[in-house]
Amino acid sequence: MLGLRKGEALGLIWEAVFEDTEEIDLAWQLQRVWGALTHKPQLKADGSTDTLPLPPICLTALQIARRTQVQARRDDVHPRVAMQILRHSRIALTMEIYTQVRDEVTRAALKRLSDWLVDAVDPSASLGWYPAMP
């Protein structure tokens, strides 16, 4: 509807969606460089318009996508499920754009790793942060 290039649409970030003025800023694009996805701060062709008006139907679609993304992060939706809902062809795209690890998840993983290491060194040691010394 807006005539965006694929890289412009995939490179769009929420900070570039201006709901109050119903515009989007196309200063970023997503490109594949040497097999890796790269988020680049430039447009493909000189003279391209950086800011475009956002029709109400597009704004509504983006608002729905944002709510879905926020809910998925809050509910810890499995990335494969998010990939299917978002209709991504590759899990790498979903993982690069939509995943964040919350602090409490990181702490819980570190605690499990620590407990495992303690048990590996000395199974009779208490489950503290440091293994018992022989």
Phi, psi and omega in degrees: 000326180261350181074029180288145170288157181304314181297325178291316180295317180286336181272355181298132178246155184300327180295345180262004177258114182254095184294323184294324179259359181054056179222160171232147179255124183258046181282347183239154171213156178256128180228155173260116180240118182053041176084356181247142177286132181231129177268108187253138180271054178204159177268158184291318184239141176295146179087356177291145179286130181281324183240131181237148173292145183250108180300150182307322180294324178289320178299317178298317179298319178293322178296319177295316179298319180295315178299319178298317180295315180297316180296319180297320178293321181292323184269003183053053178293136179301138183304325179295324177293315177300319179301316181292316180297317183278354178062038175280145180275340182227139179295331180300322179295314179299314182294320182290323186270320194250000183256140172217145178257120180289153182303317183293329176291317178298314180298318180297319179294319178295322178296315178298318179296316179299313179299320179295317179296320178298314180296325180291324181281313184210096183300339180271355182288155176289158182276072179252193181281334184239141178291150177293141179273139180289000000 
